[in-house]
């Protein structure tokens, strides 16, 4: 709509977005592979929490010129993280040009360097062969389901095997109200109250431990941005941008650990919930829900 006039800041951020090609980022795939190798034999829910911790602790973070909110999912803008725990066969196929090379797709072409290809083929895909979510689902499906999908094409089960489904709205309101430290405290109280002689209670232990690990990982993620923003603010010469960076650093030190006290803090807190969920599950449609109500 030509009647809508973008501010210079939004116009510049829009230009950064559209001036970059889509690309494949291997960071997440490498980190979850390393974590999974380190945690074999542990309860799956704990392994997934520890994998998220490793990803959020070691992935590249950045702040673009003009940003007022922080949080990224890949090492560069418009980079796509890879989720090998769901499926690797299709990735290997496309790396070999079946049905297309990533950068030759007729739609949604992704640039990919030879170094990234080598990393995925050498360090990631071999480990996940036979261990993916797709492998497990296929091993459990009856033959008639495979026929209905692959030969009759009456159903399509592939898309729910190779990614998280999404279509969820996390409880942002709870995080805004009590902060992730409050969530961690709730989980810790429940964990401390378990009777380990009760088999039902014993089964709850890995889940509660995973809740604590995953939420602490998000706090570390926010702390990394706070430190980066302070470093950027110290080097910034423009007084207006310096003040923005200092305020962003303050907010990242506050949320999502603590309850949000301003609209700005609440929106940043929402981002710090939404992005890790997407990095953990590869789910599309991780919605922000009725923001008009809970903000």
Phi and psi in degrees as GROMACS dihedral restraints (atoms count N, CA, C in turn):
[ dihedral_restraints ]
;  ai    aj    ak    al  type     phi  dphi    fc
    3     4     5     6     1   -66.9    20    10
    4     5     6     7     1   -16.1    20    10
    6     7     8     9     1   -75.0    20    10
    7     8     9    10     1   -18.2    20    10
    9    10    11    12     1   -85.8    20    10
   10    11    12    13     1   120.1    20    10
   12    13    14    15     1   -99.4    20    10
   13    14    15    16     1   119.2    20    10
   15    16    17    18     1   -78.6    20    10
   16    17    18    19     1   144.0    20    10
   18    19    20    21     1   -70.2    20    10
   19    20    21    22     1   157.0    20    10
   21    22    23    24     1   -54.2    20    10
   22    23    24    25     1   -37.9    20    10
   24    25    26    27     1   -63.8    20    10
   25    26    27    28     1   -49.8    20    10
   27    28    29    30     1   -65.4    20    10
   28    29    30    31     1   -37.8    20    10
   30    31    32    33     1   -62.5    20    10
   31    32    33    34     1   -42.3    20    10
   33    34    35    36     1   -66.4    20    10
   34    35    36    37     1   -42.5    20    10
   36    37    38    39     1   -65.7    20    10
   37    38    39    40     1   -37.5    20    10
   39    40    41    42     1   -64.2    20    10
   40    41    42    43     1   -38.8    20    10
   42    43    44    45     1   -67.1    20    10
   43    44    45    46     1   -40.4    20    10
   45    46    47    48     1   -57.8    20    10
   46    47    48    49     1   -43.0    20    10
   48    49    50    51     1   -64.1    20    10
   49    50    51    52     1   -51.9    20    10
   51    52    53    54     1   -81.7    20    10
   52    53    54    55     1   -12.2    20    10
   54    55    56    57     1   -84.0    20    10
   55    56    57    58     1    -9.2    20    10
   57    58    59    60     1  -104.0    20    10
   58    59    60    61     1   139.9    20    10
   60    61    62    63     1   -77.8    20    10
   61    62    63    64     1   154.0    20    10
   63    64    65    66     1   -64.0    20    10
   64    65    66    67     1   142.6    20    10
   66    67    68    69     1  -144.4    20    10
   67    68    69    70     1   159.2    20    10
   69    70    71    72     1   -93.0    20    10
   70    71    72    73     1   125.7    20    10
   72    73    74    75     1  -108.6    20    10
   73    74    75    76     1   122.0    20    10
   75    76    77    78     1   -88.6    20    10
   76    77    78    79     1    -6.0    20    10
   78    79    80    81     1   -53.4    20    10
   79    80    81    82     1   -53.3    20    10
   81    82    83    84     1   -60.5    20    10
   82    83    84    85     1   -42.2    20    10
   84    85    86    87     1   -60.9    20    10
   85    86    87    88     1   -41.7    20    10
   87    88    89    90     1   -66.7    20    10
   88    89    90    91     1   -43.2    20    10
   90    91    92    93     1   -68.4    20    10
   91    92    93    94     1   -41.7    20    10
   93    94    95    96     1   -71.0    20    10
   94    95    96    97     1   -30.0    20    10
   96    97    98    99     1   -66.5    20    10
   97    98    99   100     1   -45.7    20    10
   99   100   101   102     1   -61.7    20    10
  100   101   102   103     1   -43.7    20    10
  102   103   104   105     1   -63.5    20    10
  103   104   105   106     1   -42.1    20    10
  105   106   107   108     1   -65.7    20    10
  106   107   108   109     1   -34.8    20    10
  108   109   110   111     1   -66.7    20    10
  109   110   111   112     1   -33.8    20    10
  111   112   113   114     1   -77.4    20    10
  112   113   114   115     1   -22.3    20    10
  114   115   116   117     1  -113.8    20    10
  115   116   117   118     1    13.5    20    10
  117   118   119   120     1   -55.9    20    10
  118   119   120   121     1   137.1    20    10
  120   121   122   123     1    95.0    20    10
  121   122   123   124     1   -14.1    20    10
  123   124   125   126     1   -86.3    20    10
  124   125   126   127     1   161.9    20    10
  126   127   128   129     1   -55.9    20    10
  127   128   129   130     1   139.4    20    10
  129   130   131   132     1   -58.5    20    10
  130   131   132   133     1   -39.4    20    10
  132   133   134   135     1   -64.3    20    10
  133   134   135   136     1   -34.9    20    10
  135   136   137   138     1   -72.1    20    10
  136   137   138   139     1   -39.7    20    10
  138   139   140   141     1   -59.8    20    10
  139   140   141   142     1   -41.5    20    10
  141   142   143   144     1   -67.9    20    10
  142   143   144   145     1   -38.6    20    10
  144   145   146   147     1   -64.8    20    10
  145   146   147   148     1   -42.3    20    10
  147   148   149   150     1   -68.0    20    10
  148   149   150   151     1   -33.5    20    10
  150   151   152   153     1   -65.1    20    10
  151   152   153   154     1   -42.8    20    10
  153   154   155   156     1   -62.1    20    10
  154   155   156   157     1   -40.1    20    10
  156   157   158   159     1   -59.1    20    10
  157   158   159   160     1   -45.9    20    10
  159   160   161   162     1   -64.8    20    10
  160   161   162   163     1   -41.7    20    10
  162   163   164   165     1   -62.2    20    10
  163   164   165   166     1   -51.3    20    10
  165   166   167   168     1   -69.2    20    10
  166   167   168   169     1   -25.4    20    10
  168   169   170   171     1   -82.2    20    10
  169   170   171   172     1   -26.8    20    10
  171   172   173   174     1  -120.6    20    10
  172   173   174   175     1   -13.1    20    10
  174   175   176   177     1   -67.9    20    10
  175   176   177   178     1   157.2    20    10
  177   178   179   180     1   -66.7    20    10
  178   179   180   181     1   135.3    20    10
  180   181   182   183     1  -120.7    20    10
  181   182   183   184     1   151.5    20    10
  183   184   185   186     1  -150.8    20    10
  184   185   186   187     1   162.8    20    10
  186   187   188   189     1  -129.9    20    10
  187   188   189   190     1   120.9    20    10
  189   190   191   192     1   -79.6    20    10
  190   191   192   193     1   156.2    20    10
  192   193   194   195     1   -56.2    20    10
  193   194   195   196     1   127.9    20    10
  195   196   197   198     1    90.4    20    10
  196   197   198   199     1   -10.0    20    10
  198   199   200   201     1   -60.8    20    10
  199   200   201   202     1   139.8    20    10
  201   202   203   204     1  -115.4    20    10
  202   203   204   205     1   -15.4    20    10
  204   205   206   207     1  -122.4    20    10
  205   206   207   208     1   146.0    20    10
  207   208   209   210     1  -118.6    20    10
  208   209   210   211     1   160.5    20    10
  210   211   212   213     1   136.4    20    10
  211   212   213   214     1   122.5    20    10
  213   214   215   216     1  -136.6    20    10
  214   215   216   217     1   157.9    20    10
  216   217   218   219     1  -109.5    20    10
  217   218   219   220     1   -10.8    20    10
  219   220   221   222     1  -143.6    20    10
  220   221   222   223     1   176.0    20    10
  222   223   224   225     1   -74.6    20    10
  223   224   225   226     1   -17.2    20    10
  225   226   227   228     1  -139.7    20    10
  226   227   228   229     1   156.5    20    10
  228   229   230   231     1   -57.4    20    10
  229   230   231   232     1   139.3    20    10
  231   232   233   234     1    64.5    20    10
  232   233   234   235     1    19.9    20    10
  234   235   236   237     1   -85.0    20    10
  235   236   237   238     1   146.6    20    10
  237   238   239   240     1  -109.5    20    10
  238   239   240   241     1   118.1    20    10
  240   241   242   243     1   -69.3    20    10
  241   242   243   244     1   158.9    20    10
  243   244   245   246     1  -113.1    20    10
  244   245   246   247     1   140.5    20    10
  246   247   248   249     1  -120.1    20    10
  247   248   249   250     1    77.2    20    10
  249   250   251   252     1   -69.4    20    10
  250   251   252   253     1   -20.0    20    10
  252   253   254   255     1   -66.9    20    10
  253   254   255   256     1   -21.0    20    10
  255   256   257   258     1   -84.1    20    10
  256   257   258   259     1   -45.0    20    10
  258   259   260   261     1  -168.6    20    10
  259   260   261   262     1   146.0    20    10
  261   262   263   264     1  -127.9    20    10
  262   263   264   265     1   -16.2    20    10
  264   265   266   267     1   -60.1    20    10
  265   266   267   268     1   -45.1    20    10
  267   268   269   270     1   -66.9    20    10
  268   269   270   271     1   -32.3    20    10
  270   271   272   273     1   -66.5    20    10
  271   272   273   274     1   -47.5    20    10
  273   274   275   276     1   -60.2    20    10
  274   275   276   277     1   -41.3    20    10
  276   277   278   279     1   -60.1    20    10
  277   278   279   280     1   -46.8    20    10
  279   280   281   282     1   -71.3    20    10
  280   281   282   283     1   -31.4    20    10
  282   283   284   285     1   -62.6    20    10
  283   284   285   286     1   -25.6    20    10
  285   286   287   288     1  -100.4    20    10
  286   287   288   289     1    10.6    20    10
  288   289   290   291     1    85.8    20    10
  289   290   291   292     1    17.9    20    10
  291   292   293   294     1  -115.3    20    10
  292   293   294   295     1   111.5    20    10
  294   295   296   297     1   -83.3    20    10
  295   296   297   298     1   -15.7    20    10
  297   298   299   300     1  -141.6    20    10
  298   299   300   301     1   156.2    20    10
  300   301   302   303     1   -70.4    20    10
  301   302   303   304     1   151.0    20    10
  303   304   305   306     1   -51.3    20    10
  304   305   306   307     1   -43.1    20    10
  306   307   308   309     1   -85.4    20    10
  307   308   309   310     1     0.9    20    10
  309   310   311   312     1  -112.9    20    10
  310   311   312   313     1     6.2    20    10
  312   313   314   315     1   -57.9    20    10
  313   314   315   316     1   143.3    20    10
  315   316   317   318     1   -68.7    20    10
  316   317   318   319     1   -22.5    20    10
  318   319   320   321     1  -139.9    20    10
  319   320   321   322     1   149.8    20    10
  321   322   323   324     1    53.1    20    10
  322   323   324   325     1    52.0    20    10
  324   325   326   327     1   -74.8    20    10
  325   326   327   328     1   135.7    20    10
  327   328   329   330     1  -117.9    20    10
  328   329   330   331     1   127.0    20    10
  330   331   332   333     1   -70.5    20    10
  331   332   333   334     1   139.7    20    10
  333   334   335   336     1  -147.1    20    10
  334   335   336   337     1   128.6    20    10
  336   337   338   339     1   -82.8    20    10
  337   338   339   340     1   163.1    20    10
  339   340   341   342     1   -62.9    20    10
  340   341   342   343     1   -35.0    20    10
  342   343   344   345     1   -64.2    20    10
  343   344   345   346     1   -41.8    20    10
  345   346   347   348     1   -66.6    20    10
  346   347   348   349     1   -42.4    20    10
  348   349   350   351     1   -56.6    20    10
  349   350   351   352     1   -47.3    20    10
  351   352   353   354     1   -62.8    20    10
  352   353   354   355     1   -41.3    20    10
  354   355   356   357     1   -60.5    20    10
  355   356   357   358     1   -46.4    20    10
  357   358   359   360     1   -66.3    20    10
  358   359   360   361     1   -42.8    20    10
  360   361   362   363     1   -72.1    20    10
  361   362   363   364     1   -30.1    20    10
  363   364   365   366     1   -94.8    20    10
  364   365   366   367     1   -44.5    20    10
  366   367   368   369     1  -103.4    20    10
  367   368   369   370     1   -14.5    20    10
  369   370   371   372     1  -117.6    20    10
  370   371   372   373     1   -62.3    20    10
  372   373   374   375     1   -58.7    20    10
  373   374   375   376     1   -44.3    20    10
  375   376   377   378     1   -57.3    20    10
  376   377   378   379     1   -38.6    20    10
  378   379   380   381     1   -64.1    20    10
  379   380   381   382     1   -36.9    20    10
  381   382   383   384     1   -87.2    20    10
  382   383   384   385     1    -7.2    20    10
  384   385   386   387     1   -57.5    20    10
  385   386   387   388     1   120.9    20    10
  387   388   389   390     1    82.7    20    10
  388   389   390   391     1    -3.7    20    10
  390   391   392   393     1  -113.7    20    10
  391   392   393   394     1    -1.8    20    10
  393   394   395   396     1   -79.6    20    10
  394   395   396   397     1   166.6    20    10
  396   397   398   399     1   -60.4    20    10
  397   398   399   400     1   -40.7    20    10
  399   400   401   402     1   -60.5    20    10
  400   401   402   403     1   -43.5    20    10
  402   403   404   405     1   -60.1    20    10
  403   404   405   406     1   -43.0    20    10
  405   406   407   408     1   -67.1    20    10
  406   407   408   409     1   -44.7    20    10
  408   409   410   411     1   -61.7    20    10
  409   410   411   412     1   -46.3    20    10
  411   412   413   414     1   -60.7    20    10
  412   413   414   415     1   -35.5    20    10
  414   415   416   417     1   -69.2    20    10
  415   416   417   418     1   -20.8    20    10
  417   418   419   420     1  -100.1    20    10
  418   419   420   421     1   -14.9    20    10
  420   421   422   423     1   -76.6    20    10
  421   422   423   424     1   137.7    20    10
  423   424   425   426     1   -69.3    20    10
  424   425   426   427     1   158.1    20    10
  426   427   428   429     1   -59.0    20    10
  427   428   429   430     1   -38.0    20    10
  429   430   431   432     1   -64.9    20    10
  430   431   432   433     1   -27.5    20    10
  432   433   434   435     1   -69.7    20    10
  433   434   435   436     1   -42.0    20    10
  435   436   437   438     1   -60.6    20    10
  436   437   438   439     1   -43.2    20    10
  438   439   440   441     1   -63.1    20    10
  439   440   441   442     1   -43.9    20    10
  441   442   443   444     1   -61.7    20    10
  442   443   444   445     1   -32.8    20    10
  444   445   446   447     1   -85.4    20    10
  445   446   447   448     1   -54.9    20    10
  447   448   449   450     1   -82.1    20    10
  448   449   450   451     1   -33.5    20    10
  450   451   452   453     1  -103.5    20    10
  451   452   453   454     1   -50.5    20    10
  453   454   455   456     1   -78.7    20    10
  454   455   456   457     1   -29.4    20    10
  456   457   458   459     1    59.3    20    10
  457   458   459   460     1    38.0    20    10
  459   460   461   462     1   -81.1    20    10
  460   461   462   463     1   -25.8    20    10
  462   463   464   465     1  -136.3    20    10
  463   464   465   466     1   165.2    20    10
  465   466   467   468     1  -133.8    20    10
  466   467   468   469     1   102.0    20    10
  468   469   470   471     1   -97.6    20    10
  469   470   471   472     1    -8.1    20    10
  471   472   473   474     1   -59.4    20    10
  472   473   474   475     1   -43.7    20    10
  474   475   476   477     1   -66.4    20    10
  475   476   477   478     1   -23.9    20    10
  477   478   479   480     1   -92.3    20    10
  478   479   480   481     1     0.1    20    10
  480   481   482   483     1   -97.2    20    10
  481   482   483   484     1   -27.0    20    10
  483   484   485   486     1  -106.1    20    10
  484   485   486   487     1     6.4    20    10
  486   487   488   489     1  -161.7    20    10
  487   488   489   490     1   166.1    20    10
  489   490   491   492     1   -72.7    20    10
  490   491   492   493     1   143.0    20    10
  492   493   494   495     1   -75.4    20    10
  493   494   495   496     1   -36.6    20    10
  495   496   497   498     1    79.9    20    10
  496   497   498   499     1  -139.6    20    10
  498   499   500   501     1    57.1    20    10
  499   500   501   502     1    44.5    20    10
  501   502   503   504     1  -129.0    20    10
  502   503   504   505     1   155.4    20    10
  504   505   506   507     1  -124.2    20    10
  505   506   507   508     1   104.4    20    10
  507   508   509   510     1   -60.4    20    10
  508   509   510   511     1   163.2    20    10
  510   511   512   513     1   -83.4    20    10
  511   512   513   514     1    70.0    20    10
  513   514   515   516     1   -56.8    20    10
  514   515   516   517     1   -37.6    20    10
  516   517   518   519     1   -59.2    20    10
  517   518   519   520     1   -38.2    20    10
  519   520   521   522     1   -65.4    20    10
  520   521   522   523     1   -43.6    20    10
  522   523   524   525     1   -65.3    20    10
  523   524   525   526     1   -42.5    20    10
  525   526   527   528     1   -62.1    20    10
  526   527   528   529     1   -34.8    20    10
  528   529   530   531     1   -80.3    20    10
  529   530   531   532     1   -42.8    20    10
  531   532   533   534     1  -119.4    20    10
  532   533   534   535     1    -9.2    20    10
  534   535   536   537     1    74.3    20    10
  535   536   537   538     1   161.5    20    10
  537   538   539   540     1   -68.7    20    10
  538   539   540   541     1   -25.5    20    10
  540   541   542   543     1   -62.4    20    10
  541   542   543   544     1   -34.6    20    10
  543   544   545   546     1   -67.8    20    10
  544   545   546   547     1   -39.0    20    10
  546   547   548   549     1   -64.7    20    10
  547   548   549   550     1   -44.1    20    10
  549   550   551   552     1   -62.0    20    10
  550   551   552   553     1   -41.3    20    10
  552   553   554   555     1   -62.4    20    10
  553   554   555   556     1   -41.3    20    10
  555   556   557   558     1   -61.1    20    10
  556   557   558   559     1   -46.1    20    10
  558   559   560   561     1   -64.3    20    10
  559   560   561   562     1   -39.8    20    10
  561   562   563   564     1   -66.2    20    10
  562   563   564   565     1   -40.1    20    10
  564   565   566   567     1   -61.7    20    10
  565   566   567   568     1   -43.5    20    10
  567   568   569   570     1   -65.1    20    10
  568   569   570   571     1   -41.2    20    10
  570   571   572   573     1   -62.2    20    10
  571   572   573   574     1   -43.3    20    10
  573   574   575   576     1   -66.8    20    10
  574   575   576   577     1   -23.9    20    10
  576   577   578   579     1   -88.5    20    10
  577   578   579   580     1    -5.5    20    10
  579   580   581   582     1   -66.8    20    10
  580   581   582   583     1   143.4    20    10
  582   583   584   585     1   -98.9    20    10
  583   584   585   586     1   104.2    20    10
  585   586   587   588     1   -69.1    20    10
  586   587   588   589     1    -9.8    20    10
  588   589   590   591     1   -84.1    20    10
  589   590   591   592     1    -9.9    20    10
  591   592   593   594     1   -94.1    20    10
  592   593   594   595     1   117.4    20    10
  594   595   596   597     1   -56.3    20    10
  595   596   597   598     1   -36.6    20    10
  597   598   599   600     1   -65.0    20    10
  598   599   600   601     1   -42.6    20    10
  600   601   602   603     1   -66.4    20    10
  601   602   603   604     1   -39.1    20    10
  603   604   605   606     1   -60.5    20    10
  604   605   606   607     1   -35.6    20    10
  606   607   608   609     1   -69.2    20    10
  607   608   609   610     1   -23.0    20    10
  609   610   611   612     1   -79.7    20    10
  610   611   612   613     1   -18.9    20    10
  612   613   614   615     1   -59.4    20    10
  613   614   615   616     1   -50.2    20    10
  615   616   617   618     1   -59.0    20    10
  616   617   618   619     1   -39.9    20    10
  618   619   620   621     1   -61.5    20    10
  619   620   621   622     1   -47.6    20    10
  621   622   623   624     1   -65.4    20    10
  622   623   624   625     1   -38.6    20    10
  624   625   626   627     1   -61.5    20    10
  625   626   627   628     1   -40.0    20    10
  627   628   629   630     1   -67.0    20    10
  628   629   630   631     1   -38.1    20    10
  630   631   632   633     1   -57.4    20    10
  631   632   633   634     1   -45.7    20    10
  633   634   635   636     1   -66.6    20    10
  634   635   636   637     1   -45.8    20    10
  636   637   638   639     1   -60.2    20    10
  637   638   639   640     1   -47.3    20    10
  639   640   641   642     1   -65.8    20    10
  640   641   642   643     1   -42.9    20    10
  642   643   644   645     1   -70.7    20    10
  643   644   645   646     1   -35.8    20    10
  645   646   647   648     1   -65.7    20    10
  646   647   648   649     1   -32.9    20    10
  648   649   650   651     1   -62.3    20    10
  649   650   651   652     1   -39.3    20    10
  651   652   653   654     1   -66.6    20    10
  652   653   654   655     1   -37.0    20    10
  654   655   656   657     1   -63.5    20    10
  655   656   657   658     1   -39.2    20    10
  657   658   659   660     1   -65.2    20    10
  658   659   660   661     1   -37.6    20    10
  660   661   662   663     1   -58.9    20    10
  661   662   663   664     1   -48.7    20    10
  663   664   665   666     1   -63.5    20    10
  664   665   666   667     1   -39.9    20    10
  666   667   668   669     1   -64.0    20    10
  667   668   669   670     1   -34.1    20    10
  669   670   671   672     1   -63.4    20    10
  670   671   672   673     1   -41.9    20    10
  672   673   674   675     1   -66.4    20    10
  673   674   675   676     1   -40.2    20    10
  675   676   677   678     1   -58.7    20    10
  676   677   678   679     1   -44.6    20    10
  678   679   680   681     1   -65.4    20    10
  679   680   681   682     1   -40.7    20    10
  681   682   683   684     1   -65.8    20    10
  682   683   684   685     1   -42.4    20    10
  684   685   686   687     1   -65.2    20    10
  685   686   687   688     1   -38.6    20    10
  687   688   689   690     1   -63.5    20    10
  688   689   690   691     1   -40.7    20    10
  690   691   692   693     1   -64.1    20    10
  691   692   693   694     1   -42.9    20    10
  693   694   695   696     1   -65.9    20    10
  694   695   696   697     1   -39.7    20    10
  696   697   698   699     1   -64.5    20    10
  697   698   699   700     1   -38.3    20    10
  699   700   701   702     1   -64.5    20    10
  700   701   702   703     1   -29.4    20    10
  702   703   704   705     1   -95.3    20    10
  703   704   705   706     1    -8.3    20    10
  705   706   707   708     1   -77.3    20    10
  706   707   708   709     1   133.0    20    10
  708   709   710   711     1   -93.3    20    10
  709   710   711   712     1   -31.7    20    10
  711   712   713   714     1   -72.9    20    10
  712   713   714   715     1   121.8    20    10
  714   715   716   717     1   -65.5    20    10
  715   716   717   718     1   -36.9    20    10
  717   718   719   720     1   -67.0    20    10
  718   719   720   721     1   -46.2    20    10
  720   721   722   723     1   -67.7    20    10
  721   722   723   724     1   -35.0    20    10
  723   724   725   726     1   -59.9    20    10
  724   725   726   727     1   -44.0    20    10
  726   727   728   729     1   -64.5    20    10
  727   728   729   730     1   -38.3    20    10
  729   730   731   732     1   -63.1    20    10
  730   731   732   733     1   -45.6    20    10
  732   733   734   735     1   -65.0    20    10
  733   734   735   736     1   -39.1    20    10
  735   736   737   738     1   -64.5    20    10
  736   737   738   739     1   -40.8    20    10
  738   739   740   741     1   -67.4    20    10
  739   740   741   742     1   -39.5    20    10
  741   742   743   744     1   -62.4    20    10
  742   743   744   745     1   -40.8    20    10
  744   745   746   747     1   -63.1    20    10
  745   746   747   748     1   -43.1    20    10
  747   748   749   750     1   -59.6    20    10
  748   749   750   751     1   -43.3    20    10
  750   751   752   753     1   -64.3    20    10
  751   752   753   754     1   -42.6    20    10
  753   754   755   756     1   -67.8    20    10
  754   755   756   757     1   -22.8    20    10
  756   757   758   759     1   -77.9    20    10
  757   758   759   760     1   -21.2    20    10
  759   760   761   762     1   -93.4    20    10
  760   761   762   763     1   -51.6    20    10
  762   763   764   765     1  -114.9    20    10
  763   764   765   766     1   152.0    20    10
  765   766   767   768     1   -88.0    20    10
  766   767   768   769     1    12.0    20    10
  768   769   770   771     1   -63.2    20    10
  769   770   771   772     1   -47.9    20    10
  771   772   773   774     1  -103.2    20    10
  772   773   774   775     1   167.1    20    10
  774   775   776   777     1   -62.2    20    10
  775   776   777   778     1   145.9    20    10
  777   778   779   780     1   -77.9    20    10
  778   779   780   781     1   140.4    20    10
  780   781   782   783     1  -114.4    20    10
  781   782   783   784     1    -9.0    20    10
  783   784   785   786     1  -134.3    20    10
  784   785   786   787     1   163.7    20    10
  786   787   788   789     1   -58.0    20    10
  787   788   789   790     1   -44.6    20    10
  789   790   791   792     1   -58.9    20    10
  790   791   792   793     1   -48.4    20    10
  792   793   794   795     1   -60.7    20    10
  793   794   795   796     1   -39.5    20    10
  795   796   797   798     1   -65.1    20    10
  796   797   798   799     1   -42.0    20    10
  798   799   800   801     1   -65.9    20    10
  799   800   801   802     1   -42.8    20    10
  801   802   803   804     1   -63.9    20    10
  802   803   804   805     1   -37.8    20    10
  804   805   806   807     1   -60.9    20    10
  805   806   807   808     1   -41.4    20    10
  807   808   809   810     1   -60.2    20    10
  808   809   810   811     1   -42.3    20    10
  810   811   812   813     1   -62.4    20    10
  811   812   813   814     1   -39.1    20    10
  813   814   815   816     1   -72.7    20    10
  814   815   816   817     1   -13.1    20    10
  816   817   818   819     1   -91.2    20    10
  817   818   819   820     1   -45.2    20    10
  819   820   821   822     1   -66.4    20    10
  820   821   822   823     1   -46.5    20    10
  822   823   824   825     1   -65.2    20    10
  823   824   825   826     1   -46.6    20    10
  825   826   827   828     1   -61.7    20    10
  826   827   828   829     1   -34.3    20    10
  828   829   830   831     1   -63.3    20    10
  829   830   831   832     1   -41.9    20    10
  831   832   833   834     1   -66.1    20    10
  832   833   834   835     1   -39.3    20    10
  834   835   836   837     1   -68.5    20    10
  835   836   837   838     1   -28.0    20    10
  837   838   839   840     1   -81.5    20    10
  838   839   840   841     1   -38.1    20    10
  840   841   842   843     1  -116.1    20    10
  841   842   843   844     1   -12.3    20    10
  843   844   845   846     1    56.4    20    10
  844   845   846   847     1    31.4    20    10
  846   847   848   849     1   -90.0    20    10
  847   848   849   850     1   132.4    20    10
  849   850   851   852     1   -81.7    20    10
  850   851   852   853     1   164.4    20    10
  852   853   854   855     1    60.2    20    10
  853   854   855   856     1    44.0    20    10
  855   856   857   858     1   -84.1    20    10
  856   857   858   859     1    91.7    20    10
  858   859   860   861     1   -80.9    20    10
  859   860   861   862     1   159.2    20    10
  861   862   863   864     1   -90.9    20    10
  862   863   864   865     1    -6.4    20    10
  864   865   866   867     1    66.4    20    10
  865   866   867   868     1  -147.9    20    10
  867   868   869   870     1   -87.8    20    10
  868   869   870   871     1    74.0    20    10
  870   871   872   873     1   -62.9    20    10
  871   872   873   874     1   -26.6    20    10
  873   874   875   876     1   -65.3    20    10
  874   875   876   877     1   -24.2    20    10
  876   877   878   879     1   -89.4    20    10
  877   878   879   880     1   -49.5    20    10
  879   880   881   882     1   -86.9    20    10
  880   881   882   883     1    -8.7    20    10
